[in-house]
């Protein structure tokens, strides 16, 4: 039976309250609602922002709010941001940039002009465009942020990088490994930062387990399970989400990439040896499991991707990973994701049920089981913070999108395996020696 209290787990104090600083395995966490430097709802970790609370009023970015930040005593002008795409992800990125004193969003782009204009007015952004190419062509931007359909990630990112802009790109990085490799090459050639948003890695429990694995507290981790499962969560039929050409894939690319990222981060970025996968479209082609029933078409020709996929991933050193992703299932899952690690000394489970704010961590060992949870955090703000910190660091060689490329290679191999009906070997996907694991 799990115990929820302030106790010692493997010799380290645990405080389960989400509003108090917490220690897990010797790692101190600050609540997402804490603040420093007068930034409400935010906290600093090194040179970057911690993910702030998702609650609170919506900020505005206006000329009067422009200021400078001190970086090691040097006054640095705010980064000038152009953002392409104002859907769900784009708005999260916009909010994250707008609360930062070291950033100014100066232009938005989107094909729905009325919506873009409304968002620009709400956030105090002065200029708008219809095409992402217009942002790339501007000579007054330091950064282009991309929240576009998947098919546009590679062409937009490579164009922006070649134009001298740093790029923050929504996941998935690209539809294929070939596209992702071209993005990394463009970042390297242009000497610019390329960062891909994996906002789910910012759950505090992910970092806690990563440190525990690195310290050997789980012993030998021989198997992991990572999943994001929905019961009725198809984004919409006859949209780019369900177009193979536009999206590149279904839930494996959309949701599975998050679960894969969390698992690889927790495991310490092991190389991937091979993938054996299967993909199914049993419910989507029937029109079952669509989030918005109004999106259903009279025919079922608008669903070209899978609604469920499973992949068995072999890791270097002999460990294995089972990856599952679904938009629609007849199952107990409403909308849940997580990672479970199986070790020779202990096990760990990080689980998020989207109906409940925050995330939970369970620890399993012969000495007893423990459970704790943390409150909701804004992972998009965490991703933006790491991106901005990378730019200000000046150490751009370690921030070319190579870790994100590793994820795309696994997903790409899974789709090829499912199509071929056999295991597919892939090239090593670990970080370049001497470079940061998370970037």
C-alpha positions in Angstrom: 0.0 0.0 0.0 1.4 3.4 -0.9 2.1 5.9 1.8 1.7 9.7 1.3 3.7 11.7 3.9 6.9 13.5 4.7 9.2 10.6 5.1 12.7 9.4 4.1 12.9 7.6 0.8 16.2 5.7 0.6 17.7 8.1 3.2 16.4 11.3 1.6 13.7 13.6 2.9 10.4 13.7 1.0 7.9 16.5 1.3 4.8 15.7 -0.7 3.1 19.1 -0.6 3.3 20.7 -4.1 3.7 24.2 -2.5 6.8 23.4 -0.5 10.4 22.8 -1.5 10.9 19.0 -1.9 13.8 16.6 -1.7 13.7 13.3 -3.6 16.8 11.2 -3.6 18.7 14.3 -2.5 17.3 16.6 -5.2 15.8 19.8 -4.1 12.8 21.0 -6.0 11.2 24.4 -5.8 7.4 24.6 -6.2 6.2 25.9 -9.6 4.4 28.7 -7.6 7.6 30.1 -6.0 9.3 33.2 -7.4 12.5 35.2 -7.5 13.7 38.4 -9.0 10.1 39.8 -9.0 8.9 37.4 -11.7 5.5 36.3 -10.5 5.0 32.6 -10.8 8.5 31.9 -12.0 11.8 30.7 -10.5 15.3 30.7 -11.8 17.4 27.5 -12.2 20.9 28.4 -13.2 20.5 30.9 -16.1 17.1 29.8 -17.3 13.5 30.1 -16.1 11.8 27.3 -14.3 8.3 26.5 -15.6 5.9 28.9 -14.0 2.4 28.1 -12.8 -0.2 27.8 -15.6 -2.6 30.0 -13.6 -2.7 33.7 -13.6 -3.5 36.6 -15.9 -2.4 36.6 -19.5 0.6 38.8 -20.0 1.1 41.4 -22.8 4.3 42.2 -24.7 4.3 46.0 -25.4 7.0 48.5 -26.3 6.8 50.0 -22.8 7.6 46.6 -21.3 10.9 46.2 -23.1 13.8 46.1 -20.8 17.2 44.5 -20.5 18.5 41.7 -18.4 21.9 41.3 -16.7 23.9 38.3 -17.9 27.0 38.0 -15.8 26.9 41.8 -15.3 26.5 42.6 -19.0 23.3 44.4 -20.2 21.7 42.4 -23.0 18.9 43.7 -25.2 15.8 41.6 -25.4 15.7 38.9 -28.1 13.3 40.0 -30.8 10.9 37.1 -31.6 8.8 36.3 -34.6 6.2 33.6 -34.1 4.6 31.5 -36.8 1.3 29.8 -35.9 -1.2 30.9 -33.2 -2.9 27.6 -32.5 -2.8 25.8 -29.2 1.0 25.3 -29.1 1.7 28.7 -30.7 -0.3 30.5 -28.0 1.6 28.6 -25.3 4.9 29.7 -26.8 3.7 33.3 -27.1 2.7 33.4 -23.5 6.0 31.9 -22.4 8.0 34.5 -24.4 5.8 37.4 -23.3 6.4 37.0 -19.6 10.2 37.2 -20.0 12.0 40.5 -19.7 14.7 39.3 -22.0 12.4 38.7 -24.9 10.1 40.8 -27.1 7.6 39.3 -29.5 7.5 41.8 -32.4 5.6 39.9 -35.1 3.1 37.1 -35.6 2.3 35.0 -38.7 -0.6 32.8 -39.5 -2.9 31.9 -42.4 -6.1 32.9 -40.5 -5.6 36.7 -40.6 -8.5 37.6 -38.3 -7.4 35.2 -35.6 -3.8 36.4 -35.9 -4.9 40.0 -35.6 -7.0 39.3 -32.5 -4.1 37.5 -30.8 -1.7 40.3 -31.7 -4.0 42.9 -30.2 -4.4 40.8 -27.0 -0.7 40.4 -26.5 0.3 43.9 -27.8 2.3 42.5 -30.8 2.5 45.3 -33.3 3.0 43.5 -36.6 1.3 40.5 -38.3 1.9 38.5 -41.5 0.1 35.8 -43.4 3.1 33.7 -44.4 5.9 32.3 -42.3 8.2 33.3 -45.1 7.6 36.9 -44.2 9.0 36.4 -40.8 12.1 34.7 -42.2 12.6 37.6 -44.6 12.7 40.2 -41.8 16.1 41.5 -40.8 15.1 42.7 -37.3 14.4 39.3 -35.7 16.8 37.2 -33.6 14.4 34.2 -33.3 11.7 32.5 -35.3 9.4 30.3 -33.3 7.5 27.6 -35.3 4.2 26.2 -34.3 3.1 25.0 -37.8 1.8 21.8 -39.3 4.5 19.1 -39.2 5.1 19.2 -43.0 6.3 22.8 -42.7 8.8 22.3 -39.8 11.7 21.4 -42.0 11.4 23.9 -44.7 10.5 26.8 -42.4 13.3 25.9 -39.9 16.0 25.5 -42.5 15.0 28.7 -44.2 15.1 30.6 -40.9 18.4 29.2 -39.8 20.0 30.0 -43.2 18.6 33.6 -42.7 20.6 33.9 -39.5 17.8 33.3 -37.0 17.8 31.0 -34.0 14.8 28.6 -34.2 12.5 27.2 -31.6 10.3 24.5 -33.2 7.3 22.7 -31.9 7.5 18.9 -31.8 7.6 16.6 -33.6 10.8 18.0 -35.1 10.0 16.7 -38.6 8.1 14.0 -40.4 11.2 11.9 -41.2 14.7 11.4 -40.1 15.9 12.8 -43.4 14.1 16.1 -42.8 15.4 16.3 -39.2 18.9 15.7 -40.4 18.6 18.6 -42.8 17.5 20.9 -40.0 20.5 19.9 -37.8 22.8 20.5 -40.8 21.3 23.9 -41.4 21.8 24.9 -37.7 25.4 23.7 -37.8 26.2 25.5 -41.0 24.5 28.7 -39.9 26.0 28.5 -36.4 22.6 29.1 -34.8 20.6 27.5 -32.0 17.9 24.9 -33.0 15.7 23.8 -30.1 12.7 21.5 -30.3 9.9 21.8 -27.7 9.4 18.7 -25.5 7.4 20.3 -22.8 6.5 17.1 -20.9 10.1 16.5 -19.8 9.7 19.5 -17.4 7.6 17.5 -14.9 9.8 17.6 -11.8 9.6 13.8 -11.4 11.4 13.3 -14.8 14.5 15.1 -13.5 14.3 13.3 -10.2 14.2 9.9 -11.8 16.9 10.8 -14.2 19.3 11.7 -11.4 18.4 8.5 -9.5 19.2 6.4 -12.5 22.5 8.2 -13.0 23.4 7.7 -9.4 22.6 4.0 -9.6 19.8 4.0 -7.1 17.6 1.9 -9.3 20.4 -0.6 -9.9 20.5 -1.9 -13.4 17.5 -0.6 -15.4 16.7 -3.4 -17.7 13.3 -2.4 -19.1 11.1 0.6 -19.5 7.6 1.3 -20.6 6.5 4.7 -22.0 3.0 5.5 -23.2 0.5 8.2 -24.0 -2.9 6.7 -24.4 -6.3 8.3 -25.1 -9.8 6.8 -25.2 -11.3 9.4 -27.6 -8.6 11.9 -28.6 -8.3 12.0 -32.4 -7.6 15.7 -33.1 -10.1 15.9 -36.0 -10.8 14.2 -39.3 -10.0 15.8 -42.6 -7.5 18.1 -41.0 -3.7 18.1 -41.3 -3.5 16.0 -38.2 -5.0 13.0 -40.0 -3.2 13.6 -43.3 -0.1 11.4 -43.8 1.4 13.9 -46.1 1.0 16.8 -43.7 1.5 15.1 -40.4 3.9 12.3 -41.3 2.0 10.0 -38.8 -0.7 9.8 -36.2 -0.4 9.4 -32.4 3.1 7.9 -32.5 4.4 11.1 -34.0 2.1 13.4 -32.1 2.0 11.8 -28.6 4.5 9.0 -28.6 7.4 11.4 -29.2 6.6 13.0 -25.8 6.6 9.6 -24.0 9.8 8.6 -25.8 11.5 11.8 -24.9 10.6 11.4 -21.2 11.9 7.9 -21.2 15.2 8.7 -22.9 15.8 11.6 -20.6 15.2 9.5 -17.6 17.4 6.7 -18.9 20.3 9.1 -19.6 20.0 9.2 -23.4 21.0 5.6 -24.3 21.7 4.7 -27.9 18.9 2.9 -29.7 19.8 -0.2 -31.6 16.6 -1.3 -33.3 12.8 -0.9 -33.4 10.1 -3.4 -34.1 6.6 -1.8 -34.4 3.0 -2.2 -35.5 0.4 0.4 -36.3 -3.4 0.2 -36.5 -6.3 2.3 -37.7 -9.2 0.2 -36.4 -11.2 3.0 -34.8 -10.2 6.1 -36.7 -11.3 4.8 -40.0 -14.8 4.2 -38.5 -15.0 7.7 -37.3 -14.8 6.6 -33.6 -12.8 8.5 -31.1 -12.8 12.0 -32.6 -12.4 14.8 -30.0 -14.9 17.0 -31.7 -17.9 15.2 -33.2 -18.5 18.1 -35.5 -15.2 17.2 -37.2 -16.6 13.9 -38.5 -17.0 13.7 -42.2 -19.9 11.9 -44.0 -17.3 9.5 -45.4 -14.2 8.1 -43.9 -11.6 9.1 -46.5 -10.1 11.7 -44.3 -8.2 9.4 -41.9 -4.8 8.4 -43.4 -2.8 7.7 -40.3 -2.8 5.2 -37.4 -4.9 5.6 -34.3 -2.7 3.2 -32.2 0.9 2.2 -32.4 3.2 0.1 -30.4 7.0 -0.3 -30.7 9.5 -2.5 -29.0 12.8 -0.6 -28.8 16.2 -2.3 -28.2 18.7 -0.1 -26.4 22.5 -0.3 -26.3 23.6 -2.4 -23.4 20.7 -4.8 -23.6 17.9 -2.8 -22.0 14.5 -2.6 -23.8 11.7 0.0 -24.0 8.0 -0.6 -24.9 6.5 2.5 -26.4 2.7 2.8 -26.9 0.7 5.8 -28.3 -3.0 6.0 -29.1 -5.6 8.6 -30.0 -8.5 6.2 -29.7 -8.9 3.0 -27.8 -11.7 1.0 -26.1 -9.8 1.0 -22.8 -9.6 2.5 -19.3 -7.5 5.4 -20.5 -9.0 8.8 -20.7 -5.9 10.8 -21.6 -2.9 9.6 -19.7 0.9 9.4 -20.2 3.9 8.2 -18.3 7.1 6.2 -18.0 7.8 3.2 -15.8 11.4 2.0 -15.2 12.2 -1.5 -14.0 15.5 -1.8 -12.2 17.4 -4.5 -10.3 17.3 -2.4 -7.0 14.1 -0.4 -7.4 11.5 0.7 -9.9 10.0 4.1 -10.6 6.7 5.2 -12.2 6.0 8.8 -13.4 2.3 9.1 -14.4 0.2 12.0 -15.6 -3.6 11.8 -15.8 -4.6 15.0 -17.6 -7.9 15.1 -15.6 -5.8 15.8 -12.5 -3.5 18.8 -12.2 0.2 17.9 -11.8 2.1 14.6 -12.0 2.8 11.7 -9.7 5.8 9.6 -8.8 5.8 6.1 -7.3 8.8 4.3 -6.1 8.9 0.5 -5.7 11.5 -1.5 -3.8 11.8 -4.5 -1.5 11.8 -2.2 1.4 8.4 -0.7 0.6 6.7 1.5 -1.8 6.3 5.3 -1.8 4.2 7.9 -3.6 4.3 11.7 -4.0 3.1 14.3 -6.5 3.7 17.8 -7.7 1.5 20.6 -8.9 1.0 21.7 -12.5 3.9 23.3 -14.3 4.1 25.1 -17.7 6.5 23.0 -19.7 6.4 25.4 -22.6 7.9 28.0 -20.4 10.6 25.6 -19.4 11.4 24.9 -23.0 11.5 28.6 -23.8 13.7 29.2 -20.8 16.2 26.6 -21.9 16.2 27.9 -25.5 16.8 31.5 -24.4 19.5 30.4 -21.9 21.2 28.5 -24.7 21.3 31.6 -26.9 22.7 33.8 -24.1 25.3 31.2 -23.2 27.1 31.6 -26.5 27.9 27.8 -26.4 25.8 27.1 -29.5 27.6 24.0 -30.7 25.7 21.9 -28.0 22.3 23.2 -29.2 21.8 22.0 -32.8 18.8 19.8 -32.2 20.7 16.5 -32.1 18.7 15.1 -29.2 15.5 15.9 -31.0 16.9 14.2 -34.1 17.5 11.1 -32.0 13.7 11.0 -31.2 12.8 11.4 -34.9 15.1 8.5 -35.9 13.3 6.2 -33.5 9.8 7.3 -34.6 10.8 7.1 -38.3 12.2 3.6 -37.8 9.0 2.5 -36.0 6.9 3.6 -39.0 9.2 1.8 -41.4 9.1 -1.3 -39.2 5.3 -1.3 -39.1 5.1 -0.9 -42.8 7.7 -3.6 -43.5 6.5 -6.0 -40.8 10.1 -6.5 -39.5 12.6 -5.1 -37.0 14.5 -2.1 -38.3 18.0 -1.3 -37.1 18.9 2.4 -36.7 22.0 4.4 -36.2 23.1 5.5 -32.7 20.9 8.2 -31.3 22.8 9.3 -28.2 24.2 12.8 -27.6 27.5 13.8 -29.1 30.2 13.2 -26.5 30.9 16.3 -24.4 27.6 17.9 -25.1 24.7 18.4 -22.7 22.2 15.6 -22.5 19.1 17.9 -22.6 19.1 20.5 -25.3 
